Amino acid sequence: MLNMFSRPEAPAPQKPASAPASPEPLRLLRAQPTASVNAGAKPANARGATRTPTVGQYLHHLQHDLKGYVRAETVNAVIGATPGEIQRVARIVAKLKGRYLATLMDLGNATKGPIGEPEVRELRRIREMYEEVELGLTRLREAVEAGDLELDGVRGE
């Protein structure tokens, strides 16, 4: 898709067949000012300026290409996804969240002594597990909604 932004090759100039060969064009070339005067200035009517994309156009096409790449790679990597598999991931998220909340509540137990570094490390580990799997479930849902992940036995809208 981004190849539409490539510059077209300029056709080679052709000499008219009836034009006599004369040194006149050489004098015109010598009489022109040198390019060093306006070295940093761009020509106002550059042929490629109309084909050069804006940043917004480039980013739009890049996003479109990225969606295509993601869809193709997902189709190649995920074979036979089912709603049951996604529901099992959802159950894992629920179990991890319950485990995290239970561990957190155990810290507030009155019969327990002061909170130490090992308890905080365990709580952090459980929270990270829960958050990571929850984020993964969110990404699965987004992939299904975007059409990047097709579910067996589910009809598309």
C-alpha angles and dihedrals in degrees: 000000000000091000087082086077095060117114117254116240112254114239115246112259113251125213117231111249095228098050113110118231108249138157090243096101090053092058090050092053092051092048094056117099117257120260092237091080092066100022095142097042120096120221112260095225101037112168092225095049093085091052096046110102125228119240090255092053092048093049091047092054092043090054090049091050092047091055089053093048093049092048092049094046092046092051089050095045104039115058121187104352113189134194088241091062092052091048090053089053088051090052090050089052090051093049093048092048091050091049091049093050092046091051090048092051090049088062089061093052109128094215092057120089127234119318113258136193094266092057092050091048090052092048091050092049093051092046092050091050091050094046094047095051091043090053089049091052089051090052091049091052092048090050091052092047092049092048093244092118119045118204120216112239095017121107118226121238 
